[in-house]
Amino acid sequence: MSAATGTPPDPSVVRVPGPWTHRAVSANGIRIHLAEYGPPTGPLVVLLHGFPEFWWTWRHQLLALGDAGYRVVAPDLRGYGDTDKTPRGYDLWTLAGDCAGLIRALGEPRAHVVGHDWGAAIGWTVATLHPRLVVSLTGLGAPHPVVMRDAVLRDPLGQGRASRYMAGFQLPRLPERSLRADGGARVGRIMRAWAGPEWVATTDFADAVARNAEAMRISTVAHCSLEYYRWSMRSQVRPDGRRFARELSRPVGVPVLQVHGADDPCVLDTTMRGDERFAGAGLTHHTLPATGHFPQQEHPTHVTALIGAHLQRCDG
């Protein structure tokens, strides 16, 4: 592997072979790489990953939901994997536009949106700013962006302490170097610290770490992935951040499913439950015991069943 020489891997390394199809779609002014599986005429499901991952985090759900009759796509977010790495555009306004543009580019009028971590924040934003495009919303590992902001401010010893790693990401250049160093070893340390102990002990975890570490070493991915956090924190004192919060301060009009790990060290369960005030069409919340920040990988069968049941209720 290229980690031995320090040469960044080619972006094509994220095109992991499997029963899915890899392709690129132009949307919102960028080229988005995605993995697709399931019948082309099925209801569309868009799976949005988070940090420090890429589309691969959804490998279990991609197949299971596709076999259940859905047309499932798992894109690499802007700046990740084999998707374009633009010099700017890592604010939630633009990232939501990427998702909305992708749904339209795929020729569908609406989609079920499922997101983890940053993907969940993007999902809430799409459902609020582009409501006609969203049938249902599922969020894992991250709350509504306004709920997260309020929890950090109001509970500095709770959610504020749990989110302190974000402050380290604000430094220039050093965090990027640390994510790329030693073959991406810090990606493994982050995932080990955030995951539940049961998954950490498996070969599936080791494989996920290896793939995510390699993907993080693709040229500029480390920088782009950190720009999400930098916009999030810096926008709090900027006019665009205040305007964004105002725009998102209204309930979404679709049913919301939340799946959260009880042992998630990044987001407290009490913070996640604050999403109820923005779930105008209703919120279903599941807290999974002995589960960390990656429930879709730690307990894929159970989590996929929860998502599948939610999609069926909304389609019915």
C-alpha positions in Angstrom: 0.0 0.0 0.0 1.1 3.6 -0.6 1.3 4.3 3.2 4.8 2.8 3.2 6.1 5.5 0.8 3.9 8.4 2.1 2.5 8.8 -1.4 -1.3 9.8 -1.2 -3.5 7.0 -2.5 -5.4 7.6 -5.7 -9.1 8.5 -5.0 -10.2 5.4 -6.9 -9.2 3.3 -3.8 -12.6 4.1 -2.3 -14.3 2.3 -5.3 -14.4 -0.9 -3.3 -15.6 -3.8 -5.5 -18.9 -5.4 -4.6 -22.4 -6.1 -5.8 -23.0 -2.4 -5.9 -22.2 -0.1 -8.9 -19.8 2.9 -8.7 -20.5 6.0 -10.8 -20.1 9.7 -10.7 -23.0 12.2 -10.9 -22.8 16.0 -11.5 -24.8 17.9 -9.0 -24.6 21.4 -7.4 -21.6 22.3 -9.5 -19.4 19.3 -8.4 -18.9 15.7 -9.4 -20.1 13.3 -6.7 -19.0 9.7 -6.5 -21.5 7.2 -5.2 -22.1 3.5 -4.7 -25.5 2.4 -5.9 -27.5 -0.8 -5.3 -31.1 -2.0 -5.7 -33.7 -1.8 -8.4 -33.6 1.4 -10.4 -37.4 1.8 -10.0 -37.5 1.5 -6.2 -38.0 4.4 -3.8 -34.7 6.3 -3.5 -32.7 6.2 -0.3 -29.7 8.5 0.1 -27.1 7.4 2.7 -24.8 10.2 4.0 -21.7 9.4 5.9 -19.8 11.3 8.5 -16.2 11.8 9.8 -13.7 10.2 9.6 -15.2 7.9 7.0 -16.5 7.7 3.4 -19.4 5.9 1.7 -18.2 2.5 3.0 -19.7 3.1 6.4 -23.1 2.1 4.8 -22.0 -1.2 3.2 -24.4 -3.2 5.3 -27.4 -0.9 4.8 -26.7 -0.5 1.1 -27.2 -4.2 0.4 -30.0 -4.9 2.9 -32.2 -1.9 1.8 -31.4 -2.6 -1.8 -32.5 -6.2 -1.4 -35.7 -4.9 0.2 -36.6 -3.1 -3.0 -35.1 0.3 -2.5 -32.8 2.2 -4.9 -30.0 3.0 -2.5 -27.1 5.4 -3.1 -24.2 6.1 -0.8 -22.2 9.1 -2.0 -18.9 10.4 -0.8 -19.6 13.8 0.7 -17.9 16.9 -0.8 -14.2 16.7 0.0 -14.2 13.0 0.7 -13.3 9.8 -1.2 -13.6 10.2 -5.0 -15.9 13.2 -4.9 -14.6 16.6 -5.9 -12.5 18.4 -3.3 -13.3 22.1 -3.8 -11.4 25.0 -2.1 -14.7 26.0 -0.3 -18.2 24.8 0.2 -18.0 23.0 3.5 -20.9 24.9 5.1 -24.2 23.2 5.7 -25.9 25.5 3.2 -23.8 24.1 0.4 -23.6 20.6 1.6 -27.4 20.4 1.8 -27.4 21.8 -1.7 -25.2 18.9 -2.8 -27.7 16.4 -1.4 -30.7 18.2 -2.9 -28.9 18.4 -6.3 -28.0 14.7 -6.1 -31.6 13.7 -5.6 -32.6 15.8 -8.7 -29.7 14.5 -10.7 -30.8 11.0 -10.1 -34.1 11.8 -11.7 -36.2 11.4 -8.5 -38.7 13.9 -7.1 -38.1 12.8 -3.5 -35.9 10.6 -1.4 -35.6 9.1 2.1 -32.5 10.7 3.6 -30.4 8.8 6.1 -27.4 10.4 7.7 -24.7 9.6 10.3 -22.6 12.2 12.1 -22.1 15.1 9.6 -24.5 13.2 7.3 -27.2 13.6 9.9 -26.6 17.3 10.2 -26.8 17.6 6.4 -30.0 15.5 6.5 -31.7 17.9 9.0 -30.6 20.8 6.8 -32.0 19.3 3.6 -35.3 18.4 5.2 -35.6 22.0 6.4 -34.3 24.0 3.4 -35.5 21.6 0.6 -38.6 20.0 2.2 -40.3 18.9 -1.1 -37.3 16.6 -1.8 -37.5 14.6 1.5 -39.9 11.7 2.3 -38.4 10.8 5.6 -35.3 11.6 7.7 -33.1 9.2 9.7 -30.3 10.5 11.9 -27.5 8.6 13.7 -24.8 9.9 15.9 -25.6 13.7 15.6 -28.6 15.9 16.4 -30.2 18.8 14.6 -27.4 21.5 14.2 -29.3 24.1 16.3 -29.8 21.5 19.1 -26.1 20.7 19.1 -25.2 24.4 19.2 -27.6 25.0 22.1 -26.4 21.9 24.0 -22.7 23.0 23.8 -23.5 26.4 25.1 -26.0 25.4 27.8 -24.3 22.3 29.1 -20.5 23.0 28.9 -19.6 20.2 31.4 -21.7 17.7 29.5 -22.1 18.2 25.7 -19.5 20.9 25.7 -16.9 18.6 27.2 -18.0 15.8 24.8 -17.4 18.1 21.9 -14.0 19.5 22.9 -12.2 17.5 20.2 -13.7 20.0 17.7 -11.7 22.8 19.2 -8.4 21.0 18.3 -9.6 20.8 14.7 -9.6 24.6 14.5 -5.8 24.8 14.5 -4.3 25.4 11.1 -2.4 22.6 9.3 -1.4 20.6 12.4 -4.7 18.5 12.5 -4.3 17.7 8.8 -0.8 16.4 9.3 -1.8 14.3 12.3 -4.6 12.7 10.3 -2.2 11.7 7.5 0.8 10.7 9.6 1.9 7.1 10.1 -0.5 5.8 7.4 -3.5 7.5 8.9 -3.0 5.9 12.3 -5.0 8.7 14.1 -8.1 7.7 12.2 -7.8 4.3 14.0 -7.3 6.0 17.4 -10.4 8.2 16.8 -12.6 5.3 15.8 -11.4 3.2 18.7 -12.1 6.0 21.2 -15.6 6.6 19.7 -16.8 3.0 19.0 -18.3 0.5 21.4 -15.9 -2.2 22.8 -17.8 -5.0 21.2 -17.2 -3.8 17.6 -13.6 -2.8 18.3 -12.7 -6.4 19.0 -13.9 -7.6 15.6 -12.1 -8.0 12.2 -14.9 -5.9 10.7 -13.6 -3.0 12.8 -10.0 -3.5 11.8 -11.1 -3.6 8.1 -13.1 -0.4 8.5 -10.1 1.4 10.2 -7.8 0.3 7.4 -10.1 1.5 4.7 -10.9 4.8 6.4 -7.2 5.5 7.2 -6.3 5.0 3.5 -9.2 7.2 2.4 -8.2 10.0 4.7 -4.7 10.0 3.1 -6.1 10.8 -0.3 -4.8 14.2 -1.3 -6.6 17.1 0.5 -9.3 14.9 2.2 -7.9 15.6 5.6 -8.1 19.3 5.0 -11.6 19.2 3.5 -13.0 17.0 6.3 -11.8 19.4 8.9 -13.3 22.4 7.1 -16.7 21.1 8.1 -15.8 21.6 11.8 -14.1 24.9 11.1 -17.2 26.4 9.5 -19.4 25.0 12.2 -17.5 26.7 15.0 -16.5 29.9 13.2 -20.0 30.5 11.8 -21.4 30.9 15.3 -20.0 34.5 15.4 -20.6 35.3 11.8 -23.7 36.7 10.1 -24.1 33.6 7.9 -24.1 31.3 10.9 -26.8 33.4 12.7 -28.8 33.4 9.5 -28.4 29.7 9.1 -29.6 29.1 12.7 -32.7 31.2 11.9 -33.5 29.3 8.7 -33.2 26.0 10.6 -35.3 27.1 13.5 -38.5 25.6 12.2 -39.8 22.0 12.5 -39.4 19.6 9.6 -42.5 18.3 8.0 -41.4 14.6 7.7 -41.2 11.8 10.2 -37.9 11.5 11.9 -36.1 8.3 13.2 -33.2 8.6 15.5 -30.8 5.8 16.4 -28.2 6.6 19.0 -25.5 4.6 20.9 -25.9 4.9 24.7 -22.1 4.9 25.0 -21.4 7.5 22.3 -18.7 9.8 23.7 -19.3 12.5 21.1 -23.0 13.2 21.5 -25.0 12.7 24.7 -28.3 10.9 24.5 -29.9 13.9 26.3 -28.7 16.1 23.5 -30.1 13.8 20.8 -33.5 13.9 22.5 -33.6 17.7 22.1 -34.4 17.1 18.5 -38.1 16.6 19.4 -38.7 20.3 19.1 -37.7 20.3 15.4 -39.5 17.0 14.5 -42.9 18.5 13.6 -44.2 15.3 12.0 -43.0 13.2 14.9 -39.8 11.7 16.3 -39.0 8.1 17.0 -35.9 7.7 19.2 -34.0 4.5 19.8 -31.1 4.3 22.2 -28.9 1.2 21.8 -27.1 -0.1 24.8 -23.4 -1.0 24.6 -23.1 1.0 21.4 -20.8 3.9 20.5 -20.7 6.5 17.8 -21.1 4.1 14.8 -24.4 2.1 15.4 -24.9 1.3 11.7 -21.6 -0.6 11.8 -21.6 -1.8 15.4 -25.1 -3.4 15.1 -25.9 -3.4 11.4 -28.7 -6.0 11.4 -30.7 -4.3 14.2 -30.1 -0.8 12.9 -31.0 -1.8 9.3 -34.2 -3.3 10.6 -35.1 0.0 12.4 -34.4 2.0 9.3 -36.3 -0.4 7.0 -39.4 -0.3 9.3 -39.2 3.5 9.3 -39.0 3.7 5.5 -42.0 1.3 5.2 -44.1 3.4 7.5 -43.4 6.5 5.6 -44.0 4.9 2.2 -47.3 3.5 3.5 
